[in-house]
Amino acid sequence: MGFENHPLRVLAKALRGGGAAIPDSQATPLEKEKLVSYARLQQPSVHLALLVAWKTASRWAEVADLSFAQFLLVTQKEVIVDWFQTPKGRTHDPFKASRFAVIQGPLTTEIAMLFKKCAPFAPLTRLSTSALDSLWGQSVQMQGYTAHSIKRGAVKHLLPLLTSGKLSPHLIDRLTKHEEEGGPGTLSRTTLRYAGGDVDLARALETGKVTRHL
């Protein structure tokens, strides 16, 4: 395995996107079981946002900005997110493969059920990154973790699958929104422009292969 595809390169790239440089001190990675256990004790909107953040290996701010209209599909087997419509997303090129996240596998049914309990037009959550950090600072269960711990934990959770060859580095980069244009396994901007933003394209970009393991 060459350096460009080395698991540590993928980890470093994804964690830089979480808001800190490598090798500076960073948030402690959060374990899936701890996150899910905590989420299930929260009100539905926060519960939903925490699970979406984990399943898409996203920063909390990205998830907090989501509206319900950005979920192109919500079923008990599959949930599809279009990141481009977020305030942050509008400043970026829409013709990137990382525009979409397809949620499949564990927790997908739970996410779909939570959608039925939440107001359909509100932001996914009104809890900011600093507010979540403050909430966790007061929680015995979440002591030592911050909002950035979610993305760090999700990326770390995927590393064994990368080292064993069960996942492609470019798919992890795509899910974490750090895929480089023109890299291996990417579609050209022209092809993405012609394809448009729909469910079939989102599935074809294969982030579901990653989220099945989260």
Sequence and secondary structure as in RCSB ss.txt:
>XXXX:A:sequence
MGFENHPLRVLAKALRGGGAAIPDSQATPLEKEKLVSYARLQQPSVHLALLVAWKTASRWAEVADLSFAQFLLVT
QKEVIVDWFQTPKGRTHDPFKASRFAVIQGPLTTEIAMLFKKCAPFAPLTRLSTSALDSLWGQSVQMQGYTAHSI
KRGAVKHLLPLLTSGKLSPHLIDRLTKHEEEGGPGTLSRTTLRYAGGDVDLARALETGKVTRHL
>XXXX:A:secstr
  GGG HHHHHHHHHHTTT  SSS       HHHHHHHHTTS HHHHHHHHHHHHTT  HHHHHT BGGGEEEE 
SS EEEEGGGSTTGGGS S SGGGEEEE STTHHHHHHHHTTS TTSBS    HHHHHHHHHT STTTT  THHH
HHHHHHHHHHHHHTTSS HHHHHHHTT   TT TT   HHHHHHH SSHHHHHHTTTHHHHTT 
